[in-house]
Amino acid sequence: MGLGPMAVSPARQRAGIGGALVQAGLARCRDLGACAVVVLGHPTYYPRFGFVTSTRFGIRCTYDAPEEVFMVAELQPGGLRGASGVVDYHPVFASV
């Protein structure tokens, strides 16, 4: 699974809204049986939710993005054991 783009209005930031959205997204992915989630996002924000650089698992994305901004979180212990490859986002994300 992958988390999509997220933004919180500057006037509403630091109120826990973004964190609540991420937690809700991760919970929904768990409910759907996903073993892991990827995100292309801020390298100091997403680690608090369990995200680590995807290269730790031999996973990369098709976008030309710095290594530290493409991250993955295991939702099930060992969910990425033996995983590797390239994440190819749906074409709709190319316009975001």
C-alpha positions as CSV (number, residue, x, y, z in Angstrom):
1,M,0.0,0.0,0.0
2,G,1.1,3.6,-0.3
3,L,0.1,6.8,1.5
4,G,-1.0,9.5,-0.8
5,P,-0.1,13.2,-0.7
6,M,-1.2,14.9,2.5
7,A,-1.2,18.5,3.5
8,V,-2.5,20.5,6.4
9,S,-3.2,24.2,6.1
10,P,-0.4,26.2,7.8
11,A,-2.9,27.8,10.2
12,R,-3.9,24.3,11.4
13,Q,-0.4,22.7,11.6
14,R,1.0,21.5,14.9
15,A,-2.5,20.5,16.1
16,G,-2.1,16.8,15.5
17,I,-4.2,16.7,12.4
18,G,-1.5,15.4,10.1
19,G,-0.5,12.7,12.6
20,A,-4.2,11.7,13.0
21,L,-4.5,11.3,9.2
22,V,-1.3,9.2,9.0
23,Q,-2.4,7.0,11.9
24,A,-5.9,6.5,10.3
25,G,-4.3,5.7,7.0
26,L,-2.0,3.1,8.5
27,A,-4.9,1.6,10.5
28,R,-6.9,1.3,7.4
29,C,-4.0,-0.4,5.6
30,R,-3.7,-2.9,8.4
31,D,-7.4,-3.6,8.3
32,L,-7.1,-4.3,4.6
33,G,-4.3,-6.8,5.4
34,A,-1.4,-4.9,4.0
35,C,2.0,-6.0,5.3
36,A,3.7,-2.7,4.5
37,V,3.1,0.9,3.4
38,V,5.3,3.2,1.4
39,V,5.4,7.0,1.4
40,L,7.2,9.7,-0.5
41,G,7.5,12.4,2.2
42,H,9.4,14.5,4.6
43,P,12.4,12.5,6.1
44,T,12.0,13.9,9.6
45,Y,8.2,13.6,9.8
46,Y,7.3,10.1,8.8
47,P,9.9,8.1,10.9
48,R,7.8,8.9,14.0
49,F,5.2,6.6,12.5
50,G,7.6,3.7,12.0
51,F,8.8,4.6,8.5
52,V,12.4,4.0,7.5
53,T,14.3,4.5,4.2
54,S,13.1,1.9,1.7
55,T,16.6,1.1,0.6
56,R,17.0,-0.7,3.9
57,F,14.8,-3.4,2.2
58,G,16.1,-3.0,-1.3
59,I,13.0,-1.1,-2.4
60,R,13.0,2.0,-4.5
61,C,10.5,4.0,-6.5
62,T,10.3,5.1,-10.1
63,Y,10.4,8.8,-9.2
64,D,13.7,10.7,-9.2
65,A,13.6,11.4,-5.5
66,P,16.3,11.6,-2.9
67,E,16.8,8.3,-1.1
68,E,15.8,9.7,2.3
69,V,12.3,10.8,1.2
70,F,11.0,7.4,-0.1
71,M,10.2,5.4,3.0
72,V,8.5,2.2,4.0
73,A,6.8,0.9,7.2
74,E,6.2,-2.7,8.1
75,L,2.6,-3.2,9.3
76,Q,3.3,-6.8,10.2
77,P,6.6,-8.0,11.8
78,G,8.7,-9.4,9.0
79,G,6.2,-8.2,6.4
80,L,9.1,-7.1,4.1
81,R,11.4,-10.1,4.7
82,G,12.9,-11.0,1.3
83,A,11.1,-8.1,-0.4
84,S,12.9,-5.9,-3.0
85,G,12.1,-4.1,-6.2
86,V,10.6,-1.0,-7.6
87,V,7.3,0.7,-6.5
88,D,5.5,2.1,-9.5
89,Y,2.8,4.6,-8.5
90,H,-0.5,4.8,-10.5
91,P,-0.1,7.4,-13.3
92,V,-2.6,9.8,-11.6
93,F,0.2,10.6,-9.1
94,A,2.5,12.0,-11.9
95,S,0.3,15.1,-12.0
96,V,0.5,15.8,-8.2
